[in-house]
Amino acid sequence: MDQADFVHLVRVSEHASAADSHAYRRGVAAFAALGYAWVLGCLALGGGIVAWVLPQMVHGRFRFWQIWALLGGLGLLWTSLRALWVRLEAPDGVEITAREAPDLFEALERIRRKIKGPPIHSVRLDGDFNASIHQLPRWGLLGGAVNHLSIGLPLLMALDRPRFLAVLAHEYGHLRGDHGRFAAWIYRTRLSWMRLHQGLAQGEGPVAAATQAFMRWYFPRFAARTFALARQDEYEADRIAGRLLGRDVAAAALVEIEVRGAWLQAEFWRRHWTGAVAHPLPVGPYRAMRRRLAEPVTDEFANGTLRQALKRISSVDDTHPGLRDRIEALDAAAVLPVWSQGGALALLGPDAKRWVAHFDKQWCRDHASEWKLHHAWLGRVRARAQVLQASAPQNNAGEMVELARLMRHLDPQAEVRLLYEAALERSPDHPGALRGLVQCLPEADRGARLQCLQRLWEAGSADRWWTARTALAELETPRPGVDHDAAALKLWRERLERAQESEERAWQELSGTPFFSQIARHDLGAFELGELQVELARCAPVARCWLVRKNLREFPQRRAYLVFVELPGLDDESRYRLCRSLERSLELPGPALVLWAGESPTLAQIQRAAFEPVYTR
């Protein structure tokens, strides 16, 4: 099933759910029963074949074809039993008990009683900024359930007690009452089919081929038909959180999680990894994180993050609705809340500091190799920056912009404004210098920022989409003593719309044309290539990588790239997620589309057309 058909089927299921929820659920149950019928039918057929062939062979009526029949029957039995007995591992994390955290378990019990939910069998603490309920099948498709609650230590640090309890109420809300049990059964069945689909993907032989053919037909349709149910379940869980803790508290928790999560990713982790400049051995992040999460987020970052989050629409890529839809469903205001004070670590009992130390040590163990590589890379960054500093009087504008970027790698707070201004003295329309200068100008100086953005727009560079989006964000951010400029706002909105159309055409060129048309050898310099190789070395699943430049008709001067990676040992879903993650994290001097060697393109096609690998593990 291609993406268009999947989206269509999701929309059909959403309309069916809205028109008649009970009929929709009956349809979902019937389609789930079809999967069970296939498994049980295969089990009966395999058992029947074995029961018929074995007596024939025992009594001497042996025929050569009976061996194949017996092998086929045994194959059906084995496949069917695997489907019925899919086992899923418990989530990662350290299990905590009611004796260690009595307040936490008391709060969970109060929530359970109010929503009439099942018991939580284990509570686990991990290092993620998240909380989630995992209801895993006890006996595969045969039924039963084990409920695991995972709580991220950073979430306990970031949210005050009422907002954190709203998060727990949301997660527990997935298990509420009869509707919750039905949704949870569908969720467990979906997990079982997903694991079975992955487990059989590499099988060979006629039985495996028939099984794979059924799974390729059944599983995408099952996922699409149950999508509306999963989306409804998220809204219902939000409503439960709002009912138990208050709609404003639930909405404030959603907004604070959105903003704090973005801040951790964009600010905290970047600064923490910069510590590898001075420390060859890893430094645990959670002690510093606890201190930083107790501070308010800056207004500029918070407003910008919330504005972008509210623009995101709910999509079929995630069963969670967009932030705007979730807050509107709660009938609450989509505004920045008063930031949490003190966090909810007290729920872990008197030994909360012990957990911070524990996860600091665990993080250091888990990231020792990556930290070592990053320390070595930052050493090369420092050496390159020293070379550029030594040749400062002779540097051109591009080299000055490169030096500013390297200095920010070494210290995110480094003062680089003078470098950008010097670069613009030598090349007044240099896009990189204008873009860098905009980000260095003080927030209060709106006029200078907009003037710089106007110059960048008029330069006709490939940065117009970024320019219009940044100008629009600036104009939409209220600032004391600055009047609202409706005319400028209208102008930049029109510009953003035009720039968005150009970006879409460029992305279509990059991702939609034949992969190996309009390509050339990559144009990275020695230092840029070294940066890429270090980043790939930190990504353990990558065995080999090829890089080519894609020449775009829409933006002839833009440096755009295709990255081909060989990812042995991963299923296609994991490969897809990793490729999207690499697109966001690789620091190439232009946009990149990351593709894995598989059916399209194949490894042989990549080796033939993409020149030599730029990285081999």
Residue pairs with C-beta under 8 A, 6 or more apart in sequence:
1 9
1 216
1 217
1 220
1 221
1 224
6 220
6 223
6 224
6 316
7 316
9 221
9 224
9 225
10 224
10 227
10 228
10 316
13 24
13 224
13 225
13 226
13 227
13 228
13 229
14 227
14 228
14 231
16 23
16 24
16 27
16 228
17 24
17 228
17 229
17 232
21 232
24 228
24 229
25 182
25 229
27 225
28 186
28 225
28 226
28 229
29 182
31 221
31 222
31 225
32 186
32 189
32 222
32 226
34 218
35 141
35 189
35 193
35 218
35 222
36 141
38 214
38 218
39 80
39 83
39 84
39 141
40 80
42 76
42 79
42 80
42 83
42 211
43 76
43 77
43 80
43 81
43 84
45 73
45 76
46 72
46 73
46 74
46 75
46 76
46 77
46 78
46 79
46 80
47 73
47 77
48 73
49 69
49 70
49 72
49 73
49 76
50 70
50 73
50 74
50 77
53 66
53 69
53 70
53 73
54 70
56 62
56 63
56 66
57 66
57 70
72 206
72 207
75 205
75 206
75 207
75 208
76 207
79 200
79 207
79 208
79 211
82 196
82 199
82 200
83 140
83 141
83 192
83 196
84 139
84 140
84 141
84 142
85 139
85 140
85 141
85 142
86 137
86 140
86 141
86 192
86 195
86 196
86 199
87 140
88 136
88 137
88 191
88 192
88 195
90 122
90 124
90 134
90 136
90 146
90 148
91 124
91 126
91 132
91 134
91 148
91 150
92 124
92 126
92 150
93 124
93 125
93 126
93 150
94 124
94 125
94 126
94 355
94 358
95 122
95 123
95 124
95 125
96 104
96 123
96 124
96 125
96 348
97 105
97 123
98 105
100 348
100 349
100 351
101 123
101 347
101 348
101 349
102 349
103 346
103 347
103 349
104 123
104 347
104 348
104 349
105 123
107 165
107 168
107 347
108 120
108 123
108 149
108 168
108 172
111 117
111 165
111 168
111 169
111 172
111 244
112 118
112 119
112 120
112 172
114 244
115 169
115 172
115 173
115 175
115 176
115 177
115 180
115 240
115 244
116 176
116 177
117 172
117 175
117 176
117 177
117 180
118 145
118 147
118 175
119 147
120 147
120 148
120 149
120 172
121 146
121 147
121 148
122 146
122 147
122 148
122 149
123 148
123 149
123 151
124 148
124 149
124 150
124 151
125 150
125 151
125 152
125 153
125 348
125 355
125 359
126 150
126 151
126 152
126 153
127 152
127 153
127 154
127 286
127 359
127 362
127 363
128 150
128 152
128 154
128 155
129 152
129 154
129 155
129 158
129 257
129 260
129 261
129 264
130 150
130 152
130 155
131 149
131 150
131 151
131 152
131 155
131 167
131 168
131 171
132 149
132 150
132 171
133 147
133 148
133 149
133 150
133 171
133 172
133 174
133 175
134 147
134 148
134 149
134 150
135 145
135 146
135 147
135 148
135 174
135 175
135 184
135 187
135 188
136 145
136 146
136 148
136 188
136 191
137 143
137 144
137 145
137 146
137 188
137 189
137 191
137 192
138 144
138 145
138 146
140 192
141 189
141 192
145 184
145 188
147 175
149 168
149 171
149 172
151 168
153 286
153 355
153 356
153 359
154 264
154 286
154 289
154 293
155 164
155 167
155 257
156 164
156 343
156 344
156 345
156 347
156 348
157 286
157 289
157 290
157 293
157 294
157 343
157 345
158 256
158 257
158 260
158 293
158 340
158 343
159 167
159 253
159 256
159 257
159 340
159 343
159 344
160 340
160 341
160 342
160 343
160 344
161 344
161 346
161 347
162 245
162 246
162 249
163 245
163 249
163 252
163 253
163 256
163 340
163 344
164 253
164 344
164 347
165 244
165 245
165 344
166 241
166 242
166 244
166 245
166 246
166 249
166 250
166 253
167 241
167 253
167 257
169 240
169 241
169 244
169 245
169 250
170 237
170 238
170 240
170 241
170 250
171 237
172 240
173 180
173 236
173 237
173 238
173 239
173 240
173 241
174 180
174 183
174 184
174 187
174 233
174 237
175 181
175 184
176 236
176 240
179 236
180 233
180 236
183 229
183 230
183 232
183 233
186 226
186 229
186 230
187 230
190 222
190 223
190 226
193 215
193 218
193 219
193 222
194 219
196 215
197 215
197 219
198 571
198 573
200 208
200 211
200 212
200 215
201 212
201 571
201 572
203 209
203 211
203 212
227 316
227 319
230 319
231 314
231 319
231 321
233 319
234 319
234 320
234 321
234 326
235 321
235 326
235 329
238 250
238 254
238 326
238 329
238 330
239 329
239 330
241 250
241 253
242 249
242 250
242 251
242 330
242 332
247 330
247 331
247 332
248 332
248 333
250 330
250 332
251 327
251 330
251 332
251 333
251 334
251 337
252 337
252 338
254 323
254 326
254 327
255 306
255 323
255 327
255 334
255 335
255 336
255 337
256 337
256 339
256 340
258 305
258 306
258 309
258 323
259 297
259 301
259 302
259 305
259 306
259 309
259 336
260 293
260 297
262 301
262 305
262 309
263 297
263 301
263 305
264 289
266 301
267 301
267 412
268 285
268 289
268 292
269 285
270 412
271 412
272 283
272 285
272 288
273 374
274 378
274 409
274 410
274 411
274 412
275 283
276 282
276 371
276 374
276 375
276 378
277 375
277 378
277 382
277 410
277 411
279 375
280 372
280 375
281 364
281 368
281 371
282 363
282 364
282 367
282 368
282 371
283 364
284 357
284 359
284 360
284 361
284 363
284 364
285 360
285 363
286 356
286 359
286 360
286 363
287 356
287 357
287 360
290 343
290 345
290 356
293 343
294 341
294 342
294 343
296 339
297 339
300 443
300 477
302 336
303 336
303 477
304 473
304 477
306 334
306 336
307 473
307 476
307 477
309 322
309 323
309 324
310 322
310 323
310 324
310 334
311 324
312 322
312 323
312 324
313 322
314 321
314 322
314 325
315 322
320 326
321 329
323 334
324 334
327 333
327 334
328 334
345 352
346 352
348 355
364 371
370 538
373 534
373 537
373 538
374 534
374 538
376 534
377 530
377 531
377 534
378 409
378 410
380 527
380 530
380 534
381 406
381 409
381 410
382 406
382 410
384 406
384 527
385 403
385 406
385 407
385 410
388 395
388 399
388 402
388 403
388 406
389 403
391 399
392 403
395 403
396 426
396 427
397 423
397 424
397 426
397 427
397 430
397 432
397 433
398 423
398 430
398 432
400 419
400 420
400 422
400 423
400 426
400 433
401 419
401 420
401 423
401 430
401 432
401 433
401 436
403 416
403 419
404 416
404 419
404 420
404 423
404 436
405 436
407 414
407 416
407 419
408 414
408 416
416 436
416 440
417 437
417 440
417 441
419 436
420 433
420 434
420 436
420 437
420 440
421 437
423 430
423 432
423 433
424 430
424 433
424 434
424 437
427 433
428 455
429 455
429 459
431 456
431 459
431 461
431 462
431 463
434 452
434 453
434 455
434 456
434 459
435 456
435 463
435 466
435 467
437 452
438 449
438 452
438 453
438 456
438 470
441 448
441 449
441 452
443 479
444 479
446 474
446 479
446 482
449 474
450 471
450 474
450 475
450 488
453 467
453 470
453 471
453 474
456 463
456 464
456 467
457 464
457 467
457 468
457 471
457 495
461 557
462 555
462 557
462 558
464 495
464 498
464 499
464 502
465 496
465 499
465 500
465 502
465 503
467 495
467 499
468 492
468 495
468 496
468 499
469 496
469 499
471 488
471 492
471 495
472 489
472 492
472 493
472 496
475 485
475 488
475 489
475 492
476 489
502 554
502 555
505 554
506 552
506 554
506 555
506 558
506 560
506 591
507 591
509 518
509 550
509 552
509 553
509 554
510 550
510 552
510 560
510 562
510 591
510 593
511 593
515 562
515 595
515 601
515 605
515 609
516 601
516 605
516 609
516 610
518 550
518 551
518 552
518 553
519 548
519 549
519 550
519 551
519 562
519 609
519 610
520 548
520 549
520 551
521 548
521 549
521 611
522 529
522 547
522 548
522 549
522 561
522 611
522 614
523 549
523 559
524 532
524 547
524 588
524 589
528 588
528 589
529 614
531 587
532 547
532 586
532 587
532 588
532 614
532 615
533 614
533 615
535 585
535 586
535 587
536 542
536 545
536 615
537 615
537 617
539 578
539 582
541 567
541 568
541 569
541 570
541 574
541 578
542 565
542 566
542 567
542 615
542 617
543 565
543 566
543 567
543 568
543 616
543 617
544 565
544 566
544 613
544 615
544 616
544 617
545 563
545 564
545 565
545 566
545 613
545 614
545 615
546 563
546 564
546 565
546 606
546 610
546 611
546 612
546 613
546 614
547 561
547 562
547 563
547 564
547 610
547 614
548 561
548 562
548 564
548 610
548 611
549 559
549 560
549 561
550 560
550 561
550 562
550 593
551 560
552 558
552 560
558 590
558 591
559 588
559 589
559 590
560 590
560 591
560 592
561 588
561 590
561 591
561 592
561 593
562 592
562 593
562 595
562 610
563 582
563 586
563 588
563 592
563 593
563 594
563 595
564 594
564 595
564 596
564 597
564 601
564 606
564 610
565 579
565 582
565 594
565 595
565 596
565 597
566 596
566 597
566 603
567 574
567 575
567 578
567 596
567 597
570 578
572 598
575 596
575 598
576 596
578 596
579 594
579 595
579 596
580 594
582 592
582 594
583 592
583 593
583 594
586 592
586 594
595 601
597 603
597 606
